[in-house]
Amino acid sequence: MGKFSDLSIFGVNVDIANHLFDEESDTEKQEKNRQNQKKELTPQEQEMELIHDRKITCKICGHVFTVKALRNSRIRRAPSDADLRPRAEKIDILKYEAISCPYCGYSAMQRYYDRLSNYQMKLIREGITQTFEPQMIYDAPIYSYDYALQCYKMGLANAVVKKAKASEKAHYCLNIAWLLREKAKQLSPGAEYDEIKEAEEQFYRQAYDGLLHAMQEEMFPICGMDQNTTEYMISYMAAYFKEYTVASKLISSVVTNKSTPNRLKDRALDLKYAMIESIKNGG
């Protein structure tokens, strides 16, 4: 009796026992290659697989609208930039962090969206909604950098109107600068590129100034970051703007703090040595 004869009652071809170790024919291999080639997705299609439609009820006007949101279970994180700009494979996750109501203009990063006092809601209705012109629903399959920047800038405007903390306003400026940096990578040198880089520099500076102020006036965590992470980020930005006294002080704090994770400490040491080299070369 064959090895699989007892499966015949299920309609299974019992002759498979004679072909346990047969290799694929050339025709089968060619067909498999064709199928694999068909499965190769464009960057846009890959990004589409990592997002989904999500219904949002506006905290200000009560309208329900749809946004694109990340499928967090499918997101594979990648190493962050030197200034801790978050990265992920096949998608720029920052594009999907800000939410903007097309009916009344209330906009905020997800972290801050539900954190509104009655007084802040009143300020937004008076300072944003009262003059806001309703917009068409954004219906592209993925968010463009221009649309994401629009949402973040609206979020920043709302943060100013509702008298948000310095850390929150700095957080918007930082994300705007990061998105502008990414948008510039898609452009060739020219007038538009120069304009984007200038705007990036301005928002990055505002983020730096705001984070410095927040660190002096607010309790940790700041923008969701603990003290070590905040100090490292500000030290990087200080070094970028050649404010080496501030950078050196904060780097030393990060390196000597026993609670600093090794990975962050290594980054701080790399920054310290890069800064020393820059100073030697007159940078």
N, C-alpha and C positions, 0 to 999 in steps of 0.2 A: 504493500500500500504506500502511495506517495506521501511525502512529508506534509502536503497541504490538502490531502484528500478529504479530511474532515471539514474543510471549508467549502466543499462543493455544494452543500445545502444552501449556501448564501449566494450561489451563482458566481463564485470566484473561480478564475481560470487556474486550475490546479497545476497546469504545466509550467507555472512560474518557477517552480523548484529547479527546473532544468536551465534556468537563465539567471541564477543568483548573481553571478559575477561577470555577466556580459557587459562589455564596454559600449558606450554610445556610438552609434554609427556616425559617419561624417555628416550625413543628412540631418541627423538629430542635433549634432553639435552646431551646425549652421543655423538651424531653426532656433536653438536656444540663444545663440549670439544675436540673431535678429530680434528676438523678444527682449533681450537685455538692452539693446540699443533703443528700442521703442520706449523703454522705461526711463531713459535719461531725461531729466526735467530741466527746463530753463531755470535761471536764478529766480525769476518771478514766480514760477510754478513751485519751486522749492519753498519760497517764502510763504506762498498761499497755503501750503500744507501745515505751516506752523502757526497759523492764526485762525480765528473763527469769529462769527458774528455774535455780539453780545448786546442784550437790551439794557439800557440805562434809563432810570427815572431821574429827571433833573431835580436837584435839590431846591432850585429857585422857582421854576415855573411849573413843575409837575409833568411836563411833556415826557413821553417815552420815545427814545431814539436809539438807533443802532450804531455801535462802534465796532471797530476791529480790535480784537484782544488776542493776547498770546495764548497758545496752548502750552502752558508751562511744563506739562509732563513730557512734551516732545522737544523742549529747548535744551540744547547741549551748550553749556557755557564754555567760553574760550578765555585764555589769559587776558586780563584787562590791560589797558594802556598804562604807561608809566605814571600818569596822573589819576589812575583808577577809573578811567572811563570804561564802563562795562562792555563786554563783547560776548557774542554768541555765534555759533556756526550757522551759516546760511541766512542770517537775518540780523538786522540792526534793531535790537529790542527797544532802544530809546524811542523809536518812532511811534511806539504804541503805548507810551506811558501817560500821555496827556489826553484828557477828555474835554471836548468842547460841545456845549449844547447849541445846535443850529437855530433854536427858537428864541432864546433869551440872552445868549452870550456867556452864560456862566461856564467857566473853564477852570480846570485844575488837574494837577497830576493825581494819579490814583491814590497816592499816599495821603493827600490832603483833601480829597474830594468830599468826604463826609464830615470833615472837621470844621463845621461852621456853627458859630453861635448865632442866636437870633439877631443880635446887633450887626454881625457881619453880613447876614442875609439881607438885612435892611440896607446896608451900605451898597451891596452889589446891585440890588434892585434900583437904587437911586443913581448909582454911578456907572453902571454897565447896561442893565436891562432897559432902562428908560429910553435910551437913545439907540439901542441895538437894532439893526435891520436884519430880520431873519434870513438865513442862508439856505441854499439848496443842500440836501443831504449828499454827503460825499459818497459816491458809489463806485469808485475805482476798486479793483480787486485787492490792491495793497496800498499802503500809505506812501505817498511821495515825501521827499524831504521838505518840499515847500509846504505841503499840508501839515506835516508834523510841526514845522516851525511856526506856522500860523496858530496851531493849538497851544503851543508853549508860550507864545507871545501874548495870546489872549489870557492864558493862565497867569502870566506875570502881571498883566494889567489888572486882573481880578485880585491878585495878591496885594497890589499897591492900594487898590480901592478899599479892600477889607481890612487894611492896616495889619497885614501879616507880619510875623517876626522877620528879622533880618536873615535868618538862616533859610527860611522858605523862599524869600525873594532871591537870595543868592543861589539857591538850588535851581530855580528856573533859569537864571542867567548862565549857570554852568552847563546845564543841558542844552540850552540854545547854542552856546559856544561850541559844544561838542558836535551838535548836528550841523552847524555851519562848517566846521572842520571837515566833516564827512562829505558834505555837499561840494566843497571846494575840490575834493579829490576827483570829482566827476567832470570838472571843468578844465579847459585848456587855458594857459596864461592869456590874460587880456583884461579888459575893463571890468567885466562881471566877476572874474576871479579875484581881482584886486579889491573890489567892493565887498565881496564875501569875506575875504581874509581880514579886512579892516573891521568889519562888523564882528567877526569872531574875536578879534583882539579886544574890542570894547566890552563885549559881554563877559569875556574871560576876566578882564580887569574888574568889572563890577562884581563878578562872583567872588573873586579874591578879597576884595574890600569887604563884601558882605559877610564872608565866612570869618574873616579876622574879627569883625565887629561882633558876630554871633558868639565866637569863642570867648570873648571877654564879658559878654552880657548874659549868655544863656547857659542852661544846664545841659550836660550830655545825657543822651545822644543828640547829636546835631545832624539833621538830614538823614537820620537813621544810622549814623556812624558813631562808634565809640570814640573815646578821647585819642587813642593811639592812631586810629585811621584818620580822624579829622586833622590831627597835627601833621601827619605825613602828607596829606593832600595839600594843606596850606603851605607846608615847607616846600613842596614841589612847585607850587604856583609862585611863591616868593622867589625861589631861585630862577624861575622863568622870567620874572620881572626884575631880576638882578638886585633884589632886596636881600642881600646875603646875610645881614645881621639877623633878620627875622628867621630866615631859612635855617641858619646854623643853630640857633637856639632851639627851634622845634625839632630839628633832626636829632640833636643831642638828647632831647627828652624822649623821643621815640626809641632810640638805640639803647638808652640806659634803663628804660622802664622794663621791669622783669615780666610784666604782663603782655608785652608786645609779642605777637606771634612771630616765629622765625622767618616766615616768608616776607612779612612786612618789614622786619628788621633788616633783612637782606636788601630789600628795595631802598630802605633809608640809607644804608651804607653805600650802595651804588650811587645814590643821589649825592651823598656827601663827597665821594671821591670825584664824581663828575663836576661838582661845584668847585672843588679845590683846583682841578685842572683848568676849569674855565677862568678862575681868578688869576692863575699863573699866566694864562695866555691873554690876559687883559680883557676877558669877556665880561 
